[in-house]
Amino acid sequence: MTRQARERFVATLAMLLTLAAGGAFVGGYSGGLLVPIAAVLVMAYAKGRFVVLDFMELREAPGPLRQALLAWPAMLLALALVRSITVSVLG
């Protein structure tokens, strides 16, 4: 592993840990409100994107695999948002 790759790895890991801590903090104090829940879901997608692109080393990889691996968490988090909206509307 080169020095540049190691620095990029450490920076990505720091970003993932920051997003995880921020998501836990926001989620803990959300009180069931929709905007904080949406913020947590956006943070979760950002974490998934970092994992797919950096830790799975697909940042420079062409092809449909990268798009499919990025679309999968987007679809799941969109369903989670729809569920949250439904629960907040129906009570």
C-alpha positions as CSV (number, residue, x, y, z in Angstrom):
1,M,0.0,0.0,0.0
2,T,1.4,3.3,-1.0
3,R,1.5,6.3,1.3
4,Q,-1.1,8.1,-0.8
5,A,-3.4,5.1,-0.6
6,R,-2.9,4.8,3.1
7,E,-3.7,8.5,3.6
8,R,-6.8,8.1,1.5
9,F,-7.9,5.0,3.5
10,V,-7.4,6.8,6.8
11,A,-9.4,9.9,5.5
12,T,-12.2,7.7,4.3
13,L,-12.3,5.7,7.6
14,A,-12.4,9.0,9.6
15,M,-15.3,10.2,7.4
16,L,-17.1,6.9,8.0
17,L,-16.7,7.1,11.7
18,T,-17.8,10.8,11.7
19,L,-20.9,9.9,9.7
20,A,-21.7,7.0,12.0
21,A,-21.3,9.1,15.2
22,G,-23.3,11.9,13.6
23,G,-26.1,9.6,12.5
24,A,-26.3,8.0,16.0
25,F,-26.4,11.5,17.6
26,V,-29.1,12.8,15.2
27,G,-31.1,9.6,15.4
28,G,-31.0,9.6,19.1
29,Y,-32.4,13.1,19.4
30,S,-34.8,12.9,16.4
31,G,-37.9,12.3,18.5
32,G,-39.5,10.6,15.5
33,L,-39.5,13.8,13.4
34,L,-39.2,13.4,9.7
35,V,-36.4,15.8,8.8
36,P,-33.8,14.2,11.3
37,I,-34.8,10.7,10.0
38,A,-34.2,11.9,6.5
39,A,-30.8,13.3,7.5
40,V,-29.9,10.0,9.1
41,L,-30.8,8.2,5.9
42,V,-28.7,10.5,3.8
43,M,-25.8,9.9,6.1
44,A,-26.4,6.2,5.8
45,Y,-26.3,6.4,2.0
46,A,-23.0,8.4,2.2
47,K,-21.5,5.7,4.4
48,G,-22.6,3.0,1.9
49,R,-21.2,5.0,-1.0
50,F,-17.8,5.3,0.8
51,V,-17.8,1.6,1.5
52,V,-18.6,0.6,-2.1
53,L,-16.3,3.0,-3.8
54,D,-13.3,3.0,-1.4
55,F,-13.3,-0.2,0.6
56,M,-14.5,-2.4,-2.2
57,E,-12.1,-0.5,-4.5
58,L,-14.7,0.3,-7.2
59,R,-14.0,4.0,-7.5
60,E,-12.3,3.6,-10.9
61,A,-14.1,0.4,-11.9
62,P,-16.3,0.8,-15.0
63,G,-19.4,-1.3,-15.6
64,P,-22.8,-2.0,-14.2
65,L,-21.6,-3.6,-10.9
66,R,-20.7,-0.2,-9.4
67,Q,-24.0,1.3,-10.4
68,A,-25.9,-1.7,-9.0
69,L,-24.0,-1.6,-5.7
70,L,-24.7,2.1,-5.4
71,A,-28.4,1.7,-6.3
72,W,-29.0,-1.1,-3.8
73,P,-28.6,1.1,-0.6
74,A,-30.4,4.0,-2.4
75,M,-33.4,1.7,-3.0
76,L,-33.4,0.4,0.6
77,L,-33.0,3.8,2.1
78,A,-35.8,5.2,-0.1
79,L,-38.1,2.4,1.1
80,A,-37.1,3.3,4.7
81,L,-38.0,6.9,4.0
82,V,-41.3,5.9,2.5
83,R,-42.0,3.8,5.6
84,S,-41.1,6.7,7.9
85,I,-43.4,9.1,6.0
86,T,-46.2,6.6,6.1
87,V,-45.8,6.1,9.9
88,S,-45.7,9.8,10.5
89,V,-48.8,10.5,8.3
90,L,-50.9,7.6,9.7
91,G,-49.8,8.2,13.2
